[in-house]
Amino acid sequence: TYEAFMATYPQVAKAIRDGGKYFMYHNHDQEFQKVGGKLILEKLAEEIPADIMGFTLDTFWVQAGGGDPAQWLERLSGRVPVIHLKDYAFGPTMAVLGEGNLNFDRIFEKAEAAGTKYMLVEQDDCHGEDPFSAMKRSYDYLKAMGLE
C-alpha cells in the first residue's frame, strides 16, 4: 500500500543517498490510482524530496494508467535520469517501439529537457515473437530517429 511504502522507503532512500547512490522508483499503472484525492505518482513526487528519490519512468505503464508519458517527464523534470521505453498498442498491449501509439518524438524531446541520461528499451512481452527480433526492430526504430 501507499502507506506501507511511505513508512519504509523514504528512510531507505536517505540511506542509499548517504551511501552515495540514488534511489529510483519504477512506476506501473497502479500509481495512477488516487489516494487522498491525488494520484499516487504525484504524491510520491511531492512527499519524497528529489535529492533522495528519482523516477525510472516507464512509458507503457504511464499510458496504461491513463497518463501522458511526455507530460510526466515534464512534471518530474530533474528527477528522471532513466526511462524505460515501451510502446503501447490498443488492448493494452506492449508493442515494439514505433509500432504502437506513443508519440516518441514528444517523449524524446521532454526526456532531453528533463535531464534524462539513459533511455532503455524494455520489451516485457513479445507476444510469442523472438525477443531478439523485437529488440532489433526497436533498435532500428531508434536508429531511424537519430538515436543509438
ABEGO torsion letter per residue (X at the ends): XAAAAAAAAAAAAAAAAAAGBBBBBBBBAAAABBBGGBBAAAAAAAABBAAABBBBBBAAAAAAAGBBAAAAAAAABGABABBBBBBBBBOBBBBBBGABABBAAAAAAAAAAAGBABBBBBBABAGGBBAAAAAAAAAAAAAAAGBX
